[in-house]
Amino acid sequence: MSDRPDNRNQAGVVLLVTLTVIVILLSLTFALNRQARSLAETSVASGHRMTLLNMAETGIQAGMAILIRDKNTSETDSIQEDWANPDRLGRLLADLPFEGGSLDLRITDEQGKLQVNALATPPNGRHFNEIQHQIWQRLIDGLATELNLDTDSVDTDTILNSLKDWMDSDDDDAVTGFSGAESDYYQNLNPPYPCKNSPVDHVSELMLIKGIPRHLFDGTGKIPGLGQYVTAWPESLLTGQFGRININTAELPVLAALLPPEKSHLASEMIEYRSQKSQSGFTNDLSNPIWYKQIHGLFDVVIPASHITASSDIYRIQSKAVMDPFSLTVTVVVIREKDSRSGKYACRIIYRESDW
C-alpha cells in the first residue's frame, strides 16, 4: 500500500531539514578548519617574528661590541677596520647558532657624511657656515650632474637658502636671499605645513624643503642621492666641534665636495689610497687627516683642519634577520662614549627603527 500524501510531505520535510543541518555542519566544519589553519599560520608567523627579532637584536649587540673593541684598540676610525668590512662582519657572525635563518650586519660611520645642522651657525642658525656652504654646493652640484638632473629641476641656491630657513630660529620669517622659503611658502602647498624653524631631526625632512626633488634625495637606479651622504646627527652631541667629516670613511661624492672643483676628480685617488693593500695588510697610514697630501696633485690643497677628522663616534648599525619567507631589519644609531663611572666605553642608542 502506498504512503499517504501527508506522510510523504513529512518525510520530505525531514529530509530537507536533515540536508540543511548537514550543510550547516559542513560549513561550520570548513570554517573551523580555516580558522584553525589561520591560527596555526599566525602562530608560526608570530614565532618566526619573535625569532627574527631576537636574531636582529643579537646583530645589534654584536655590532656595538665590535665598535667598543675597536675603540679600545685605536683612536683612528677608517674603512680599514673590521666594522667597515661586510665580509669580516659575516665571518664574525658565522658561529652564531641560527637554525634555518641568516643574519646580515652593516655598520656605517655617520661622521663620514655632511652634517645637515652644521650648514648654519649655532645656536640660532641665522648665518651660513661659509665653508660648509661651499661643501654643500659642491656636493649638490656633483650629484645633480651624476644623476643627469638639469638646473630646471635642481637649483642649488634655492635648496641651500631654503634649508637654512628651515633650520633657523628667526621670528620674523625673513627669507634667505631671493629663493629661500619660510612658512608663507609651505602654507600655500597642498597639503600645507609650517616651516620648522629648528634643527633637522631626521634627514627625511629634506624632502619637505623647497627645491629638493625626490629623485635628488633618493637617487635614480644604482646611483644614490643626497640622502645617502648627509646625516642629522651632529658631532656636537659628543664634542664642542661641529660639522667635521671623517675623511677616512667619507664616500666618493663627499670627498669630491671637500676638494676644490678643479681637483674633485682626484677624490677617486683618495679612495684608492685608503684601500691600497699588500700581502701583510693595508699599506697607508690614515691616522693623520692630512694624508690626502700624499696623493699626486693634492700636495698644495688645504682642506680646513676644522672641517675634517680621522676619528668617529656616531655610527649606524643595520641588522637584517632572514627566515624565509620572513625578514626583519633593525636599524639603530649609536653614540660610542666613555662611561663616566666605569671609565669603559659603551654604545648608547639614540635612534631605532624596524622594518618587517
Buried (B, 14 or more C-beta within 10 A) or exposed (E): EEEEEEEEEEEEEEEEEEEEEEEEEEEEEEEEEEEEEEEEEEEEEEEBBEBBBBBBBBBBEBBBEBBBEBBEEEEBBBBBBBBBBEEEBEEBBEEEEBEEBBBBBBBBBBBBBBBBBBBBBBEBBBEBBEBBBBBBBBBBBBBBEBBEBEEEEBBBBBBBBBBBBBBBEBEEEEBBEEBBBBBEBBEEEEEEEEBBBEBBEEBEBBBBBBBBBEBBBBBBEEBBBBBBBBBBBBBBEBEEEBBBBBBBBBBBBBBBBBBEEEBBEBBEBBBEBBEEEEEEEBEBEBEEBBBBEBBEEBEEBEBEEEBBBBBBBBBBBBBBBBBEEBBBBBBBBBBBBEEEEEEEBBBEEEBEEEEE
